[in-house]
Amino acid sequence: MVRLVGMPFPQKPSRGSIWAQVAFYTSLGFIIPGAVVGGVLLGWFLDERLHTAPVLSIIGGVAGAIGGIVEIYQILTRTEKRVDQDG
């Protein structure tokens, strides 16, 4: 890196821009509903094929909710580790 005399070194951004953070945390709000809807739709499809309505739709919705919660936990854990490493 070239440094001109009298010029300070550029500082490394520690957390990124505020809008990047807003977008990241806003996207987390779509994970659980998306997973639930996906689980219900898959369950509904299987219910139609296997004639078990509404059992698999309910199981799919619960499984989707659990999967969404686990996904958010993993994302936030990775993010917190990254922030701790950056200082």
Secondary structure, 3 states (H helix, E strand, C coil): CCCCCCCCCCCCCCCCCHHHHHHHHHHHCCHHHHHHHHHHHHHHHHHHHHCCCCHHHHHHHHHHHHHHHHHHHHHHHHHHHHHHHHC
